[in-house]
């Protein structure tokens, strides 16, 4: 104590002497120095002096105490006068330090190395908010330096796995998911999978994935994947081995093709023949089911027995010929040969001399005359007959030709003027002289090979004025429209192409010739009464934006069926993005290949460089009548170069994205923004596009005229909204609720006609009651909205009500009737809403209010179903109960499969929010008995408030 006191006397002023350290510190650097017994800290600095701050050459590392073996923490610094450890904020006594001192030859500075031992008891006795930690503090003449904190933890590994893998029996090409939850341990155990005691390397086999939360996923099971699978968990303490799970990949048997029918088992008469097949395509393996059905089929057969031919009796001898011979014949008909029987053997005719050799010809006995002379005589007679026939035919041809030329000065004319008063009348045609002013085309030549009288309905274009019927032309076709009158007298209208008529083919059509030009009419009323297949004004795009953060939200394009769901947590915390969504309303940029057609709008969402941590859901409407038997539907994305490439077919299996096809929309889970669209390739003629047909009406500038416009557009809300927008600008009024028309891909055209017009109140302009649209224009109608216009006229201004029917039908296909019953007076019109269900007036919704499932309920569902269950009640069952039965490997690769399934549910039920159906699905699984739809508003608000408090909002 005397030495300490003497030494301490050297500290003056504010300095304080620490006897157990042998150092003198400035009191201003910290509180007065005391020993570790009273828990006071050492000062952090010493007085300034020439030199260098200590630099740590070696700092303490994190360590684990294994069993009861203490661990050593080591520290080395230069230059260092002293180095001491501080653990959990308290100085470690100098007696527990082991110190070594050396000199750095290169710099001449003093190097000090110190280490201490930490025992298991010390760590177990420590109770604090964090792990047991230690750090070094080194002193030099210039000051102090601190090392990093090193944590010390007791290492362990429990014996029992939280979940052992369960054995499975799966069909070939099915998906296998083996769950493994390793035992609790410090540090966390690493997991390795063994198959038949051999390690599995997922890097070498793309069909196997072991990244998803220690689970083993085999996307498509193969026969070679059968075996015993074991989950191995290990850390620095020990290794643990799970129970083995036996996986059996079985193959159900399949029938081979039938063999050809065998020959009938009897040569003639009634017998049987058979064919067979084997259960080898493939053969059942590993307990797979054997083929159902018969392996042998037998049918009866009848083989006709062969009948050999037999001669009839000889006929009587003929009279004696000039050549002194007579003949007799017989036929092989008693019976004739049948079914491969032999023909009769022998001669069918006989000849002999009928004068016993006394006949003389040219002074020679008959038997001495050469037969060649007889043959020459018969040839001369034959050739003479042929020559006479040729002359007779030539004379007949010349006569017919002269007669036809004498009749060439006659033509064809329409003489029934009653056809000018209505759309469907009876026409009679007879020959008149050429040059008549009523001829459709006076230059055309008549065809005398057909009848001169025709009768049947005719549907022609409107001449727009009765006075114009006397002019040189009866038609006023639109630009680029061709008119073709078939033998049934139905005018077929098409744009830039000939409409195909699929009815019964007749021998002739009227008028003669093809695609003749007609002069243009100049009606007094400039309103275009017929605008068949005209396009609406082009628009660039619909667009909406919203700012979203970590809470996520929903972006909706009102009345288009297009929406974007940003899940909670998809955007990192403390970040926010302005997300936009647009629909291309101009000419589609998707180039159709072959028979492929565009089934949806082109939807763009961005920004393209945004990165999400959880897949977002994009909903795109489509117009296909969904059936995997008739359609092959693809999701396509536009590249930065403007080209379209296929992302996937909706029936494919993929882990990059997911497509769920509903009857009217497709819900897509994606992880990158861009421009997307749906295209379809019809597999059969039964592929159906759904068309929405609607009729609009408005008064023209002439108070007696009224226009009906019939639209046929793809059954997508955005396509109909384009029509509505255009009609609003024109002052159009929707006259009837729109209806669906199923348009088949059978190449037959579409007919639109006006029926049941009150005869004494209204009239339709002549020849305008029916219009026909070619198949190709309707099938690709996403290019331009199609409509046909009909012009009606009141007889008197007192007529204020209009009642008629619009018939839209596909030849050999579906038909729809629109019943028009409206008032001409605007004040008395009945307002029909354009859209049955208006979307939200707020396109962007953020936070918990944007989702149908409350966040607290959602958390409980995910926590329940993300944890595998031995009875199979996990996220796969949740997906199945929500009608998600394919491409489950996509969800298996997600960090929380249940959360992604619920995101998909939110996208599908954004309008109805049918929480009751979700609750029923959960009840069927046996996980909950609480109906979500019964949650009160106060509970929802409380759940959202608690959620906001947890996230610091």
C-alpha positions, 0 to 999 in steps of 0.5 A, a space after each residue: 500500500 505504501 508503494 501504491 501511495 508513493 506512486 500515486 503521489 505522482 498523479 497531479 491535478 485531475 489525474 487519478 491513479 489506478 493501483 491495480 493497473 499501474 496507470 494514471 488517467 485524466 479524470 476528465 476522460 471518464 469517472 474516477 477509476 475503480 476496480 471491477 469489484 464495484 463495477 465502475 468502468 475504466 477511463 476511455 483515454 489518457 493524456 495526449 502524448 507523442 505516438 500512435 493509437 493502438 491498432 488491432 492486428 487480431 480481434 476477438 471472433 464470435 465463438 460457441 461453447 461446445 459442451 463444457 469446454 471453455 473457449 479462448 478469446 484472443 486480442 493483439 494490438 500495436 503499439 499497446 502499453 496495456 490490453 484488457 477485456 470488457 465483457 457485457 459492459 464490465 471489466 474483466 479482472 487482470 488476474 484472468 488475463 494472459 498477456 504476452 509482449 513482443 517488439 515489431 522489428 520492422 516498426 520498432 513498436 511494442 506488440 501486446 497479445 492478450 487472451 482470456 477464457 470464457 466458461 459455460 458457467 459464465 455464459 449461463 449465469 449471464 442474463 441480459 437483453 442480448 447474447 454474452 459479448 466481450 471486446 478488447 480495449 488497448 492503451 498507448 501514449 496517444 489514447 485508446 482503441 476498442 475492438 469489435 464485439 465478439 458474441 459467445 453462445 452455448 452451442 447445442 442441437 436438439 435430438 428430435 426433428 420438428 418434422 420428419 419427412 413422410 412417405 409418398 406414393 405418387 404417379 409418374 410425372 406427379 410432383 413430390 414435396 417432402 417436408 423437413 423441419 430440422 431440430 432446434 439448435 445454435 448455430 442453426 443446423 444445415 440440412 442435407 438430403 440423402 436418397 438410399 444413403 447417397 447425398 442428393 446434389 440439386 445442382 446436377 439435377 434440374 428436376 430437384 429443388 432443395 432451396 425452399 425452406 429445407 424441403 425437397 421438391 421433385 417437379 416431375 416424378 420419374 421411376 428413378 426417383 423411387 427410394 428411401 429419403 432421409 433428412 440430415 441436420 448438422 451443426 458444430 455440435 452434432 449430426 441428427 438423422 430424420 426418419 426415412 421416408 419411402 417414395 414410390 413412383 407408380 405407373 398406371 397401366 395403359 392399353 396398347 393399340 388394338 391389333 387388326 381384326 383377324 380373318 374369319 375362323 371359317 372358310 364359309 358360313 357363320 363364324 367369328 373374328 377377334 382383335 386384342 390389345 395388351 396392357 403395356 402402354 405402359 405396363 403397370 409398375 410399383 403397384 400401379 393400377 391395371 388397365 380397365 376393360 377387355 383385352 380381347 374383342 370378338 365379333 361375328 362374321 359370315 364368310 360367303 361360300 364360293 360357288 362354281 359356275 355351270 353352263 346353261 343348255 345350248 341354245 337352238 342353232 341359228 339359221 344358215 348364214 350366207 357363209 353356209 354356217 349356223 351358230 349356237 351359244 350357251 352361258 355360264 349362268 346355271 349358276 354363275 360363279 360367285 364368291 371366288 368360284 370357278 368359271 365354267 370350262 369349255 366353249 361358250 359358242 359353237 359353229 358348223 357347216 349347215 350344208 354338209 360341205 356343199 356350199 360354194 362361194 366365188 366358185 370355191 368351196 367354202 372351206 377354201 376361202 380365206 377368212 380375211 376377205 370376210 373381215 375386210 367387208 365388215 370393216 368397210 360397213 363400220 367406217 361408213 356408218 361412223 362417217 355418216 354420224 360425224 357429218 350429222 353432228 357437225 350439221 347440228 352444231 352449226 345450226 345451234 350456233 346460228 340460232 344462238 347468234 340470232 338471239 344475241 341482241 337481247 338482255 335482262 331487265 328488272 321489270 317489277 317496280 314493287 321491289 323499290 318499296 321494301 327490303 324484301 320483295 319478289 323480283 322477275 327478270 325477263 329478256 329485253 333489249 340492251 340499253 334499257 336505263 333500268 339495267 344494273 349494268 347495261 354492258 353485261 351479256 345475258 346468259 340464255 342457259 338459265 331460266 328467265 324468271 327469278 323469285 326470292 328475297 333480296 337484301 341490298 344497300 340503301 339508295 338513300 332516296 326514292 328519286 335516285 332509283 331512276 339514276 344510272 346506279 342502284 347502289 352507293 357502296 362505301 369505299 373499299 366495300 364489294 357487293 356480291 348478290 348470291 343466288 339467294 339474293 342476299 347481299 354480302 358486304 365485306 371490306 377489302 375482301 370477298 365475303 364467303 357464302 356458305 349456303 347451298 350452291 346454285 348454278 348462277 348468280 345475278 347480276 352476271 360478272 364479278 365486282 363490277 363498278 357502280 357510279 357513286 350516289 350523292 344523297 341530299 342528306 349527308 348523314 352516312 346511313 350505312 357505315 358497315 365495318 367502319 372504325 371508331 376514332 383511334 385513341 392512344 391509351 387509358 392510364 392510371 397511377 398510384 403511389 404504393 409502399 410496404 403496405 401494398 394496395 390495389 390499382 384498378 382501371 375503372 370499367 375495363 376489368 383490368 387491375 393490379 394487386 400489390 401484396 403487402 411486403 412486396 415493396 421494401 420498407 421505407 420505400 414507395 413507388 409511383 406505379 402506373 397501368 395503361 391499356 393500349 387503345 390504338 392499333 394492337 402491336 401483337 402480330 398474329 401468326 397464322 390462325 392466332 388471334 388477340 383475346 385481350 387488351 394490351 396492358 402495360 404496368 410499370 415502372 419496368 425497373 421496379 423490383 418486388 420481393 413477392 409476386 404481384 397479381 395482374 388481372 386481364 379480361 379476355 373474350 374466349 369461351 374457355 375450353 382446353 379442348 378448343 383453345 390453346 391460350 398463351 401469355 405474351 410479353 413485349 420486349 424492349 425491342 418492341 417484339 412479342 415473345 411467349 411467356 407461357 401457355 396457360 396450361 404449362 407448368 412453370 416456376 417463373 410465373 402463374 396463370 389462372 384462367 377464369 371464364 372472363 379474365 386471366 389472373 397472372 402472378 408475375 415478378 416483373 413489370 412490362 406489357 402483357 397480352 393474351 393470344 389464342 390459337 383455335 384447335 378446332 372449329 368449335 372454338 368460340 369467341 364471346 362477342 358483346 352485341 349492343 344497339 344505340 340510337 340517335 336522331 339525325 339532322 332530319 327530324 324524320 330520320 332515326 339511326 340504329 347502330 349495332 355493335 359487335 365487339 369482343 366481350 371485354 369491358 375495355 372494348 365496350 367502354 371504347 364504344 360507349 365513349 364514342 357514342 357519348 360524343 355522338 349523343 348516342 343512347 343505349 336502347 337495350 341491355 347488351 347481350 352475349 353472342 357465341 361466335 364459332 371459328 367455323 368460317 361462317 359469316 355474321 348476319 345483322 337484320 332489322 325485323 318487325 318494324 311497324 308498317 304504318 308508322 315507320 319504314 326502313 330505307 329500301 334494301 337496307 334491312 339486312 347486312 352481312 359481315 365476313 367471318 375474318 372481320 368478326 374473328 379479328 374484331 379486336 383490331 377495330 370495333 365493328 358496327 352496322 348502321 340502319 336508317 329508319 324514317 317516320 311517316 309523320 312527326 307525331 310518331 314518338 315510339 319505336 318498336 322493332 327487333 334486331 337479329 344478329 346471327 352466325 350462319 350455322 351458329 348462335 343467334 341473339 335478338 335485341 328488342 328495341 322499344 324506345 321513345 324518340 323524345 329525349 324527355 321520355 327515354 328510359 335510361 339504360 346504364 352502360 355498365 351493369 357494375 361500376 368499378 371503384 371511383 378511386 383507382 388506387 387503394 393502399 393499405 389494409 383497406 385495399 384487401 378483402 381479408 383482414 391482415 390479422 386473419 391473413 397472418 393466422 392463415 399463413 402461419 397455419 398452412 405454411 407449416 406442413 402437416 402429417 395429414 396433408 392439411 397444408 398450403 396444397 390443400 388450401 390451393 385445392 379447396 380454392 380451385 387451384 389444382 395445377 402448377 403447384 410447383 410455382 407455389 412450392 418455390 415461394 417463401 410463403 405459399 399460403 400468402 401467394 395463394 391468398 393474393 391470387 384469391 384477392 385478385 379473383 374476388 376483387 368485386 364480390 369479396 366472398 369471404 364466406 366461400 373462403 371460410 367454408 373452404 377452411 372449414 372443410 380442411 378442418 382448420 377453422 370454424 369461424 366464418 370470416 364474413 361474420 367479422 364486425 367492422 370494429 374487429 376489422 378496425 382493431 385488427 388494422 390498428 394493431 397491425 399499424 402499431 406493430 409496423 410503427 405507423 
